[in-house]
């Protein structure tokens, strides 16, 4: 089975991460969240923790 890499772009305070759509990727065994991006440092850290992303970008 193929494994897919997922990168998530969110905006804390401006739509956030789509009402939890960022965390839904953990339910797919063939998807791996590799990166999260957010302009807000606190929101970025929360998203990295929530999704298990290996990398965060501000």
C-alpha positions as CSV (number, residue, x, y, z in Angstrom):
1,X,0.0,0.0,0.0
2,X,1.2,3.5,-0.8
3,X,2.0,6.0,1.9
4,X,1.1,9.6,1.4
5,X,2.8,12.6,2.9
6,X,0.5,15.4,4.1
7,X,1.4,19.1,4.7
8,X,-1.1,21.3,6.4
9,X,-1.4,25.1,6.2
10,X,-3.5,26.8,8.8
11,X,-4.1,30.3,10.1
12,X,-4.7,30.7,13.8
13,X,-7.2,33.4,14.4
14,X,-8.2,33.5,10.7
15,X,-10.0,30.3,10.0
16,X,-7.7,28.2,12.1
17,X,-7.4,24.7,10.8
18,X,-10.9,24.1,9.4
19,X,-12.7,23.0,12.6
20,X,-10.3,20.1,13.2
21,X,-9.8,19.0,9.6
22,X,-6.0,19.0,10.4
23,X,-6.4,16.2,12.9
24,X,-8.5,14.0,10.6
25,X,-5.4,12.9,8.7
26,X,-4.3,10.7,11.7
27,X,-7.3,8.5,11.0
28,X,-5.9,7.4,7.7
29,X,-3.2,4.6,8.1
30,X,-1.7,5.4,4.7
31,X,-1.2,9.2,5.5
32,X,1.7,10.7,7.4
33,X,1.6,14.4,8.5
34,X,5.1,15.6,7.8
35,X,4.7,19.4,8.1
36,X,2.4,22.1,9.5
37,X,2.5,25.8,8.7
38,X,1.0,28.7,10.6
39,X,2.0,32.4,11.0
40,X,1.2,32.3,14.8
41,X,3.9,30.6,16.8
42,X,1.6,29.4,19.6
43,X,-1.0,28.1,17.1
44,X,1.8,26.4,15.2
45,X,3.1,24.6,18.3
46,X,-0.4,23.4,19.2
47,X,-1.0,22.1,15.6
48,X,2.4,20.3,15.6
49,X,1.4,18.6,18.9
50,X,-2.1,17.8,17.8
51,X,-1.1,16.3,14.4
52,X,2.2,14.7,15.3
53,X,3.9,16.6,12.4
54,X,7.6,16.2,12.2
55,X,8.2,19.8,11.1
56,X,6.5,23.2,11.7
57,X,6.9,26.3,9.6
58,X,6.0,29.9,10.7
